[in-house]
Amino acid sequence: MIKYVPELTDIVLEEIPDKVTLAIEISNCQGSCIGCHSPFLKTDIGEELTADIVDSLVSRNFGINCILLLGEGRDRDALTALAGQMRTRHPSLELALYSGRRKVEPELFELFDYVKVGPYMAEYGPLNSRTTNQRLYHHGEDITSRFWTKGSDSAGSGE
C-alpha cells in the first residue's frame, strides 16, 4: 500500500522543468537524508493513495500536466501498480518520482517520465546547485543542468 498526506498535496512549479505539477507527498520514506525537511514522512502516516484518489486529485486541479510522487513508500508492487494505473487513466499527464535513494531500478525509469535520485546532502546543495549530488532524469537523460542558472551555486528548491 502507498500512503500519502492529503493536506500536503499541492501544485508546484519548480520541481519539474516547464511543468505545472501536482506534488503528492508519500509517507514511509526509505531515505535517511541528514537534515531532512520532513522527517515525519519516514513514519506510517496518511491515507492510502489509490488510482481513484489520483483521479479525484486530477479533476480538482485543472491545468496540471504532471503528477509527482515525492517518495516511494515501502511497497514496490503497490508503487508500480499505481504508476501503471495513472499512466492508463491519465495518458496526457507526465509522471514523476522523487527517490532519495542513490540508485533506482531500471523499471522505475520505464514507469515514470521523470525520476529524481539522490539523497539531499547539504554540503553538495540542492538540485539547482552545480555541486549537487542529486540528479533529475527525463526518459533516462540527465536534465539536472536545467536547474542551474548562470552564476548559481546553492539557492533553490532543496530536497
C-alpha positions in Angstrom: 0.0 0.0 0.0 1.2 3.5 -0.8 0.2 6.2 1.6 0.1 10.0 1.1 -0.6 13.0 3.3 -3.6 14.8 1.7 -3.0 18.1 3.4 0.5 18.3 1.8 -0.7 17.7 -1.7 -0.2 20.9 -3.8 0.6 22.3 -7.2 4.2 23.2 -7.6 6.1 24.9 -10.5 9.7 24.4 -9.7 10.1 20.6 -9.2 9.8 19.6 -12.8 11.0 22.0 -15.5 8.3 23.6 -17.6 5.5 21.6 -15.8 2.6 22.5 -13.7 2.9 19.7 -11.3 0.6 18.1 -8.7 3.0 17.1 -6.0 1.9 14.3 -3.7 3.9 13.6 -0.5 4.3 9.9 0.1 4.9 8.5 3.6 7.0 5.6 4.8 10.1 7.2 3.2 13.1 4.9 2.8 15.6 7.8 2.8 17.9 8.9 5.5 18.7 12.5 4.5 20.6 14.3 7.2 18.7 17.5 7.9 15.5 16.1 6.3 12.9 18.8 6.0 10.0 16.4 6.6 11.2 13.6 9.0 7.6 12.8 9.8 7.3 11.3 6.3 9.5 8.4 7.4 6.6 7.2 9.5 3.5 5.3 8.5 1.1 8.2 8.3 -1.6 9.4 6.0 -4.2 7.7 3.8 -3.9 5.1 1.1 -3.3 6.6 -2.3 -5.4 4.7 -4.9 -6.0 5.3 -8.6 -9.5 6.6 -7.7 -8.0 9.2 -5.3 -5.5 10.2 -8.0 -8.5 10.7 -10.4 -10.2 12.9 -7.9 -7.0 15.0 -7.3 -6.5 15.4 -11.0 -10.1 16.5 -11.5 -9.8 19.1 -8.7 -6.5 20.5 -10.0 -7.3 21.8 -13.5 -4.3 22.8 -15.6 -1.7 20.3 -14.3 0.3 18.5 -16.8 2.4 16.3 -14.5 2.0 14.2 -11.3 4.9 13.9 -9.0 5.2 11.4 -6.2 7.5 12.8 -3.6 8.8 9.4 -2.2 8.4 5.8 -3.0 6.9 4.3 0.2 7.9 0.8 1.1 5.6 -1.3 -1.1 7.3 -1.6 -4.6 4.5 -3.6 -6.0 1.9 -1.1 -5.0 4.0 1.8 -6.4 4.4 0.1 -9.8 0.7 -0.8 -9.9 -0.3 2.7 -9.1 2.1 4.2 -11.7 0.6 1.8 -14.3 -2.9 2.9 -13.4 -2.0 6.6 -13.5 -0.5 6.1 -17.0 -3.6 4.3 -18.2 -6.1 6.7 -16.7 -4.3 9.9 -17.4 -2.2 9.4 -20.6 -1.9 13.1 -21.2 -0.1 13.7 -17.9 3.6 13.1 -17.4 4.6 11.1 -14.3 7.5 11.9 -12.0 9.0 10.2 -9.0 11.4 11.5 -6.4 13.5 8.8 -4.8 16.0 9.8 -2.1 18.0 6.7 -3.0 21.3 7.0 -4.8 20.2 4.5 -7.5 16.9 3.1 -8.6 15.8 0.0 -10.6 15.6 0.4 -14.4 11.8 -0.4 -14.2 11.2 3.0 -12.4 12.8 4.8 -15.4 10.3 2.9 -17.6 7.3 3.7 -15.4 8.0 7.4 -14.9 8.8 10.2 -17.4 10.9 11.9 -14.7 13.0 10.3 -12.0 14.9 12.3 -9.4 17.5 10.4 -7.5 19.9 11.1 -4.7 19.5 12.0 -1.0 19.7 15.7 -0.1 23.2 16.4 1.2 23.6 19.9 2.5 27.3 20.0 1.7 26.5 19.5 -2.0 23.5 21.7 -2.2 20.0 21.3 -3.7 19.2 20.4 -7.3 19.9 23.9 -8.6 23.4 23.9 -7.3 26.1 22.9 -9.7 27.7 20.8 -7.0 24.6 18.8 -6.1 24.7 15.1 -5.8 21.1 14.8 -6.8 20.0 14.2 -10.4 16.8 14.6 -12.4 16.3 12.3 -15.4 13.8 12.7 -18.2 13.3 9.5 -20.1 16.8 8.4 -18.9 18.5 11.6 -19.9 20.1 13.7 -17.1 18.5 17.1 -17.2 19.8 18.4 -13.9 21.6 21.3 -15.5 18.3 22.8 -16.5 18.0 23.9 -12.9 21.3 25.8 -13.0 21.2 29.5 -13.9 24.3 31.4 -14.8 26.2 32.0 -11.7 24.0 29.9 -9.4 25.7 27.7 -6.9 23.4 26.9 -3.9 20.0 28.7 -3.9 16.7 27.0 -4.5 14.4 24.1 -4.3 16.1 22.0 -1.6 15.2 18.3 -1.2 
